[in-house]
Amino acid sequence: MNERKKDHLEISINEDVNASYNYWDDIEFVHNALPEIDMGEVDTTWEEFGKKMAAPIIIAGMTGGFEAAKEVNEELAKIAEKFQIGMGVGSQRAALEDESSVESYSAINNYNIPLKIANIGAPQLLEWKDAVEKASKAIEMIKADVLAIHLNFLQEAIQVEGDRNAKGCLDKIQEVASSLSTPVIVKETGAGISKEVALRLCETDIAGIDVGGMSGTSFAAIEAYRAKKMGDSVQEELGYLFKDWGIPTPVSVMEVADVCHDAGMVVIATGGIRNGIDAAKAIAIGADAAGMASAFLEDGEKKMEVVLKALKTVMFLTGCKNLQELKEAEIWIS
């Protein structure tokens, strides 16, 4: 388990595992030459889940479960604390099955992060007889404000040792969401969520959806590299074949936004968001916040500063004083 987590992080840093095309490039803002606002008054504050963040940016769950992951999570936690934004951790399965891995996640408790998101996988919920208890432990481990249940069946299908049973997932999600006092969101991990799936999820007690669409890191590609390392040429070829499988993130956001908002649910856009302009695009087409992950693995503090300044600059150049006005900003889609 720990070796697999280590592989995921190293491959994402060292190999080209991004989707072949980033669909955020198909969206542009209409420039407002007369914005008639003072940039100093632009307010990026985001309030959700009873928490107040300086901006609608979340450091998306990335890693955990091995020694080096502790250092990564601590560095990301420092950024989240400094800029007062939300942060998630990677799948906590490793720590729930081996207590020696707990510290690689719980290390973030030493930082003042306004919104912390715990993370467990839907495939594991099907395996665990004590799923609600495990979910509670994941929340307590990082003193989380929200629990994310991730859907990663594309990755599982390619992974040599993947869990390929998806029967009963919706019922398990409802079981966990209805049993916890902590809000639960459901997130995809790179293949997106359709309107039809969002409608089914809206019938449960979850509080939001992170679309996790196709445009950024491809876990099918990551698992292809792992399969090669393990000598499984069939799964390797399958991974490359499915590298670009999924719903593009902007399409997924537009598919689910109205459905979720009508149900009083939060929409988070993760997948291919590289900077503050992409984050602003996500909000303009219906998301409430944007998640970014691998962008902060190197020189993360400076990159976050640029992200937040870029978001604010977009709002200034489109005449938007707050996030609600950004949701109404004029865009064009090529």
C-alpha positions in Angstrom: 0.0 0.0 0.0 2.7 2.5 1.1 4.8 1.7 -1.9 1.8 2.3 -4.2 1.2 5.7 -2.7 4.9 6.6 -3.1 4.8 5.5 -6.8 1.7 7.7 -7.4 3.5 10.8 -6.1 6.8 10.1 -7.8 5.2 9.3 -11.2 3.0 12.4 -11.0 6.2 14.6 -10.5 8.6 12.9 -12.9 6.4 11.7 -15.8 4.0 13.3 -18.3 0.7 12.0 -16.9 -1.5 14.9 -17.9 -4.5 14.5 -20.3 -3.6 15.3 -23.9 -5.7 18.5 -23.9 -6.7 20.9 -21.2 -10.3 22.0 -21.8 -10.1 25.1 -19.7 -8.4 26.6 -22.7 -11.8 26.6 -24.5 -13.2 29.2 -22.1 -12.2 32.9 -22.1 -13.5 36.0 -20.3 -14.8 39.0 -22.1 -12.6 41.9 -21.1 -14.3 44.8 -19.4 -12.4 48.0 -20.5 -14.4 50.1 -18.1 -14.7 47.9 -14.9 -15.6 51.0 -12.8 -14.4 49.3 -9.5 -11.4 49.7 -7.2 -9.3 46.6 -7.3 -8.6 47.1 -3.6 -12.3 46.4 -2.9 -12.4 43.1 -4.8 -13.5 40.5 -2.2 -12.5 36.9 -2.9 -13.8 35.6 0.5 -15.6 32.2 0.3 -17.8 30.9 3.1 -19.0 27.3 3.1 -19.5 24.4 5.5 -19.7 26.9 8.3 -16.1 28.1 7.6 -14.6 31.3 6.1 -11.8 31.1 3.6 -9.8 33.9 2.0 -10.5 32.6 -1.4 -12.5 29.7 -3.1 -9.3 27.7 -3.7 -8.7 24.3 -2.2 -5.5 22.4 -2.1 -6.9 19.1 -3.4 -6.2 15.8 -1.7 -2.9 14.4 -3.0 -1.0 12.0 -0.9 -0.3 10.3 2.5 0.5 6.9 3.8 4.3 6.9 3.6 7.2 8.7 5.3 7.9 11.3 2.6 4.2 12.1 2.3 4.3 13.7 5.8 6.7 16.3 4.5 4.6 17.0 1.4 1.4 17.4 3.5 3.2 19.6 6.0 4.4 21.9 3.2 0.9 22.1 1.7 -0.5 22.7 5.2 1.8 25.7 5.7 0.5 27.2 2.4 -3.1 26.6 3.4 -2.5 28.2 6.8 -0.6 31.2 5.4 -3.3 32.0 2.7 -6.2 30.8 4.8 -7.6 28.4 2.2 -9.0 24.9 2.4 -6.9 21.7 2.1 -7.6 18.0 1.6 -5.4 15.0 2.1 -5.0 11.9 -0.1 -6.8 8.6 0.5 -6.6 7.7 4.1 -7.0 4.0 3.5 -3.3 3.3 4.3 -3.6 4.8 7.8 -7.0 3.2 8.5 -5.4 -0.2 7.8 -1.9 0.5 9.3 -1.6 2.9 12.2 2.1 3.6 11.5 0.9 5.7 8.5 -1.4 8.0 10.6 1.2 10.7 11.1 1.7 11.3 7.4 -1.9 12.7 7.4 -2.3 14.0 11.0 0.8 16.2 10.7 -1.5 18.8 9.2 -3.2 19.2 12.6 -0.3 21.4 13.6 -1.5 24.1 11.3 -4.4 26.6 11.4 -6.3 25.5 8.3 -9.8 26.9 7.9 -11.2 23.9 6.1 -9.8 20.4 6.2 -11.1 17.6 4.0 -10.7 13.9 5.0 -10.6 11.3 2.2 -11.7 7.7 1.8 -12.5 5.6 -1.3 -15.9 4.3 -2.4 -14.4 0.9 -3.4 -13.1 0.5 0.2 -16.5 1.4 1.7 -17.8 -1.8 -0.1 -15.1 -3.9 1.5 -15.4 -2.5 5.0 -18.1 -4.0 7.2 -17.5 -1.1 9.6 -17.6 1.6 6.9 -19.1 4.3 9.1 -16.6 3.7 11.9 -13.7 3.9 9.4 -15.1 7.1 8.0 -15.3 8.6 11.5 -11.7 7.6 12.2 -10.6 9.3 9.0 -12.4 12.5 10.1 -10.9 12.4 13.6 -7.4 11.7 12.2 -7.1 15.2 10.7 -9.9 16.8 12.7 -11.7 17.3 9.4 -14.6 19.7 8.7 -15.7 17.6 5.6 -15.3 14.0 4.5 -14.7 13.3 0.8 -15.7 9.9 -0.6 -13.7 9.5 -3.8 -14.8 7.6 -6.9 -11.8 6.3 -8.8 -13.1 3.3 -10.8 -11.1 4.3 -13.9 -7.9 4.1 -11.9 -9.1 0.8 -10.3 -9.8 -0.6 -13.7 -6.2 0.1 -14.9 -4.4 -0.6 -11.6 -2.8 -4.0 -11.6 -4.1 -4.7 -8.1 -7.3 -2.6 -8.5 -10.7 -3.1 -6.8 -13.2 -3.5 -9.6 -16.4 -4.0 -7.8 -18.7 -1.0 -7.9 -22.0 -2.7 -7.0 -23.7 -1.0 -4.1 -21.6 2.2 -4.0 -24.6 4.6 -3.9 -26.1 2.8 -1.0 -22.8 2.9 0.9 -22.4 6.6 0.2 -25.9 7.2 1.6 -25.2 5.0 4.6 -22.1 7.0 5.5 -23.5 10.4 4.7 -26.7 9.8 6.7 -24.7 8.5 9.7 -22.2 11.3 10.2 -22.6 14.8 11.6 -19.7 15.9 9.4 -20.7 17.0 5.9 -19.9 14.5 3.2 -19.0 15.3 -0.4 -18.4 12.9 -3.3 -15.4 13.5 -5.6 -14.2 12.0 -8.8 -10.5 11.6 -9.4 -10.1 12.6 -13.0 -12.9 11.2 -15.1 -15.7 13.6 -14.2 -19.3 13.4 -13.1 -22.3 13.5 -15.4 -25.7 15.1 -14.8 -27.3 11.7 -14.5 -24.9 10.6 -11.8 -25.3 14.0 -10.0 -29.1 13.5 -10.0 -28.6 10.1 -8.3 -26.2 11.6 -5.8 -28.6 14.4 -5.0 -31.0 11.8 -3.7 -28.5 11.0 -0.9 -27.6 13.1 2.2 -24.3 14.4 0.8 -23.5 18.1 0.9 -21.6 18.5 -2.4 -19.8 17.2 -5.4 -16.2 17.7 -6.6 -16.5 16.9 -10.3 -12.8 15.8 -10.5 -12.9 15.9 -14.3 -10.6 15.1 -17.2 -8.1 17.8 -18.2 -5.3 17.5 -15.6 -3.6 14.5 -14.1 -4.6 11.2 -15.6 -4.6 8.3 -13.1 -4.9 5.9 -16.0 -1.6 7.2 -17.2 -0.1 6.9 -13.7 -1.2 3.3 -13.4 0.2 2.6 -16.9 3.7 3.6 -15.6 3.1 1.5 -12.5 2.1 -1.5 -14.6 5.2 -1.1 -16.7 7.3 -1.1 -13.5 5.5 -4.3 -12.4 6.0 -6.0 -15.7 2.3 -6.1 -16.7 2.3 -5.1 -20.3 -1.5 -5.6 -20.8 -2.5 -3.2 -18.0 0.3 -0.8 -19.2 -1.2 -0.6 -22.7 -4.7 -0.3 -21.2 -3.6 2.7 -19.2 -2.2 4.5 -22.2 -5.4 3.7 -24.1 -7.6 5.2 -21.4 -5.4 8.2 -20.7 -8.0 10.6 -22.0 -11.1 8.8 -20.8 -13.7 10.9 -19.0 -15.8 14.0 -19.0 -13.8 17.3 -19.5 -13.9 19.2 -16.2 -15.6 22.3 -17.6 -18.3 20.2 -19.2 -18.8 18.3 -16.0 -19.2 21.5 -14.0 -21.8 22.8 -16.4 -23.6 19.4 -16.3 -23.9 19.3 -12.5 -24.0 22.9 -11.3 -27.7 23.6 -11.7 -28.6 20.1 -10.4 -26.5 20.5 -7.3 -27.4 24.1 -6.5 -31.1 23.3 -6.8 -30.5 20.7 -4.2 -28.5 23.1 -2.0 -25.2 21.3 -2.7 -21.7 22.7 -3.2 -19.9 22.2 -6.5 -16.1 22.0 -6.5 -14.2 22.0 -9.8 -11.0 19.9 -9.8 -9.1 18.7 -12.8 -6.7 20.6 -15.0 -6.9 23.9 -13.1 -3.4 25.4 -13.4 -3.8 28.9 -12.2 -6.1 31.6 -10.9 -7.5 32.3 -14.3 -8.7 28.7 -14.7 -10.1 28.9 -11.1 -12.0 32.0 -12.1 -13.3 30.3 -15.2 -14.6 27.4 -13.0 -16.6 29.8 -10.8 -17.9 31.7 -13.8 -19.4 28.5 -15.3 -21.0 27.3 -12.1 -18.5 26.0 -9.5 -18.4 27.4 -6.0 -14.7 26.7 -5.5 -11.7 25.3 -7.5 -9.3 22.5 -6.4 -5.7 22.4 -7.4 -3.1 19.8 -6.4 0.2 19.1 -8.2 0.8 22.7 -9.0 2.0 23.3 -5.5 4.5 20.5 -5.2 7.4 22.8 -6.1 7.7 26.5 -5.0 4.2 26.2 -3.7 4.0 29.3 -1.6 4.9 31.6 -4.6 2.6 29.7 -6.9 -0.3 30.1 -4.5 0.3 33.8 -4.2 0.2 34.1 -8.0 -3.0 32.0 -8.1 -4.8 34.3 -5.7 -3.6 37.5 -7.3 -4.6 36.2 -10.7 -8.1 35.4 -9.4 -8.4 38.9 -8.1 -7.1 40.4 -11.3 -9.7 38.5 -13.4 -12.4 39.8 -11.1 -11.0 43.4 -11.5 -10.8 43.1 -15.3 -14.4 41.8 -15.6 -15.8 44.4 -13.1 -16.7 41.8 -10.4 -16.5 43.0 -6.8 -17.2 39.6 -5.3 -17.7 35.9 -6.1 -21.4 36.2 -6.7 -20.7 38.8 -9.4 -18.0 36.5 -10.9 -20.6 33.8 -11.4 -22.4 36.3 -13.7 -19.2 37.4 -15.6 -19.4 37.3 -19.4 -17.5 34.5 -21.0 -17.2 32.9 -24.4 -16.6 29.2 -25.2 -14.8 28.2 -28.3 
